[in-house]
């Protein structure tokens, strides 16, 4: 064998091939008292003995002279003849005949011609002797016995034709025709080595003596002698040529010995022999009660029946001797009964907040079979309270790998609001046992994951800010996250399609896609654009928008999008820590403004005169907007659309000044006066017809920021000492009001510095009229043109504003929190991250904890979760204890998983933060949810129920796993107020501990108390075992005397395991084998590994809730218990591995033609099941058991398929072997014979075979081409 270059893989070419030990093989036959009884003879044996012995006793007549023997007195009764047949050993006959055939099939005997002829003669003799004795039995039985008629029918219908063939074969062996090279005869005329029904004769003797006419088959002869003559006539019965034409005697004899025509005769005789013996035994027992016996023989039978009592007594000697040695000499005794246990749930009355059930408190469990009251007692003091399990939720993060791979599902999060449901949303469970998984809900088909039947989780973040109040126009929202750990940003492209953005709208959430979502350096940028057709972004309202956020500010909600054609974004963002958020808004063409002038509110929906019909100096237009003037503005622009150009009289310029309202007083803005009259000298203001006036407030921040003031940008005259802002950055979400004397801020005023020359125009008009009267020529007296005041057709505002949110600052004040909120969107709620300054602020909710218990990791190391299980508890009053019953479906944990230790991390919720339980605060009686039991939590006083990340008014407990989420069992029930009670023997029936106490059997306290409303037993009692049976006692002691409670030899390992774990059907120990598989199939497998021992266990299907009946895996809990058990009995130099076997699939692919008239769909399915049953019989009711090693031959499978009654023929048959090679790569190889690739392998049927119906009518047969077709 070529040595492997991989040190983790090797094979032993000289490995010991053995099957292991099963539970049935433990019982040594010698331990059975009936194995070697002192007196094995039955009544029938004694009757046969008396018949034979009486032939040696002389009979003396009345004259005291010998007159024969006593045999007639003991032979005439029909019971004697039946007894002779009843005591026959059919198995010995079968074994002897097989030995004769084996000798003739063994080529090593080729030269031993004498023995070859003798063995063939033995076969003829045995067959003839059996035929003769059956004939004599038939003839000797009285006509009233049913056996006589049965034998006659059997002879005429089956035995006579078969014996006729045998006589012809015997004839052809004496005188072959034509004479072959070997000398005849081929068989010696010798008697068989065994007696059949008391006789053994040669074939020739019986042939000459003859048989009754019932043996004459299909011949004109009436008498036997005539029948023999006919058979010897070669003209009437030609040569059978049964001996073939071989060149040697061995070849001729071997030809007949292996010929079906010859061997079938012995099969027929064997079946007839076995049937006769069985019916004779029944008939003999029936004759004992018959009153037709002669008096002397009836007396003899009575004596024999009485002698049976003495025989039974003497046959107890072996058992008594065994018990004497085990009990008196070795002083051993049977294992005592193990009391059963039950999990009970206590329900208190409403008026009782708590109640102490003391240790030893008795519960009534009905009566046993003796009518005695049975009791169970509480194992320990238990303070019951009113707490109950109200909700169960699950969060699962999928990880691809092996048969768990689904496209684009790596890292995707799923959340079930109702964990104990079929779809995660509350649908009724469809599993037979009502079980569900605490960490996920996966659906498997053909051993591969097909779907995750859970809703996809909503994760994201939300920003609440008055800056998001945007009524209309073209709006752009930009969010820039400053990241403190940019190395964690893994966004390589623009992931705008991987998020969904929602704004709080009037009728619900306004969904918009992102235009930008990309990482640049230490910044994560998000941009969303709203068009003028989109509705307003309004303040958040929980009744409309849900979530119950603690704010009334407008909200931007960003969730990660679930796309079935793209990877989920959470893994790329899960570790991002943010320290600052810059929220930028850019609004264009805002029309919703509160506009007024000196004459009152102005209706901007139609053209209006901003300064009245006759604008005067200091006439003003006041513009107000809560949306605009409550923000820190970067820029603001008032867009004025003139209906006609302003035209003052006799003035080249008319200026506007700008002011803003602060604390109820108008403050100058510091902006230079703006000329609104179009001239060539004012190029900054373009007034087309109609014209447009833009008043730009050019400060980037429109005010001051301490430490960031830029003079060139500060147009508004600030108070630098105070850093005052022109507009207060305070949320005001009310509707914009028109300016009034009570207004304090939120307005700007555009005021005329000059009038439009109205007075001058009036004076000029008067002068003009005077000149007209005075008849001044028109050339010298032009008519004055009336001034045209401004007329506005449209007034809008553009602005840009930025809000900076510093998440690293100290505890936020109420004022600061009123301006913004940063929230995490969790699958079942939200968490306000605004006030958390004592820890990093992550962009997204976190699914991890800091290590405290795992010694393999440094303390404080973040441990990322694969799945989380949430338990919502109602009516809990911390610091009360909480005892939860976790009822699991035994054996449903994935047996191929390697369960980590510790596995489940328990924590409780306090103010939206998960706090780990102290090590002593959790008592886990389930071994990490591998067994049914109780988990008791000492709930800390600071546990809160006013949380938002999960529904409030409940206390929440979280069980999280970092990996191997399938290494826990499915659950059937999670309930609070659980207590464990143990059966107390008060003179009860000894068999009661082994009795399975049905659910509901325990329902009352022995001494009722008003504080206890009821006791519930939801599931059967468990763990009880009766006193050890004598057979099990003998087996255990016998094994104990050999292995001495030490695991040294293979025999020791297997017997120790099978004794301690009755749920294991078979155990196989592999010395110097290291077997450490992993999920990827690339684990360690070395058959030459000194110091290593591998024990492979196969579960007893009777005790297992198998996930896959084709693969009877042993549960993780049992494997771990076996390892702990054996390690206490091992040498300290042995490294033990307790594993499940490696199951390798056998798959067939063929085409089959069914007989006419058979339904194809039905019988293809039936054939598929038949093939699967043939390959894996243990997966079906009444099937066999799994076995290691062995081979499956293609020819055997073909024969099996062809023998099905509905199959016509089979073609294109292929046999495939599916296994994983040493590199973990799945292989499918076509073979003619399949054998397990490793010593730990078991061959099983594939779940699906490829069977194709062959319909000849659809196959185009080749034919000749007609020349005329050309």
Secondary structure, DSSP 8 states (H G I E B T S, - for coil): ----S-TTEE--TT------EETGGGS-GGGSTTTT-S----HHHHHHHHHHHHTTSEEE-TTS-EEEESGGGGTSSHHHHHHHHHT--HHHHHHHHHHHHHHHH-GGGTT-HHHHHHHHHHHHHHHHHHHHHHHHHHHHS-TT-HHHHHHHHHIIIIIHHHHHHHHHHHHHHHS-SS--SS-S-SS-----SS-BTTB---HHHHHHH---GGG--SSS-SSHHHHHHHHH-TTTS----TTTT-SSHHHHHHHHHT-HHHHHHHHHHHHHHHHHHHHHHHHHHHHTT-S-S-HHHHHHHHHHHHHHHHHHHHTTHHHHHHHIIIIIIS-------B--EEEEEEEE-TT-SEEEE-TT-EEEEEE-TTS-EEEEEESS-EEEES-EEEEEEEEEE----GGG--TT-TT-EEEESSSSSSSSSS----STT--B-SS--EEEETTEEEEE-S-B---EEEEEEGGG-B-SSEEEEEEEEEES-GGG----S--GGGEEEEEE-SSSEEEE-EEEEEEETTEEEEEEEE-TTS--B----HHHH-TT-S--S-EEEEEE---TTS--SHHHHTT-EEEEEEEEEEEEEE---EEEETTEE--TTS-B-TT-SS--TT-EEEEE-TTTTTS-EEEEEEEEEEEE--B-SS-S--EEEEEEEETTEEEE-----EE-S--TT-TTS---SS-EEEEEE--SSSS--TT---GGG--S---TTTT--SS------S------TT--SSEEEEEESS--SHHHHHHHHHHHHHHHHTT--TTTS------B--EEEEEEEEEEEEEEEETTSSS--HHHHHHEEEEEEETTEEEE-TT--SS-EESS---EEE-SS-TTS-TT-EEE-SEEEEEEEES--TT-EEEEEEEE-TT-S-TTS---SS-EEEEEEETTEEEE--GGGEEESSTTTTSSEEEEEE--TT--S--SSS-TTSEEEEEEESS-TTSS--EEEEEESEEEEEEE-SS--TTGGGS---TTS--EESS--TTEEEEE--S--BS-B-S--HHHHHHHHHHHHHHTT---SHHHHHHHHHHH-TTEEEEEEEET-EEE--TTS--EEESS-TTEEEEEEEE-TTT---S-TTS----HHHHHHHHHHHHTTS-TT-EEEEEE-EEEEEEEEEEEEE-TT--HHHHHHHHHHHHHHHH-GGGSTT-----SS-EEEHHHHHHHHHTSTTEEEEEEEEEEEEEE-TTS-EEEEE-SEEE-SSTTEEEEE-S--EEEE--GGGS-------GGG-
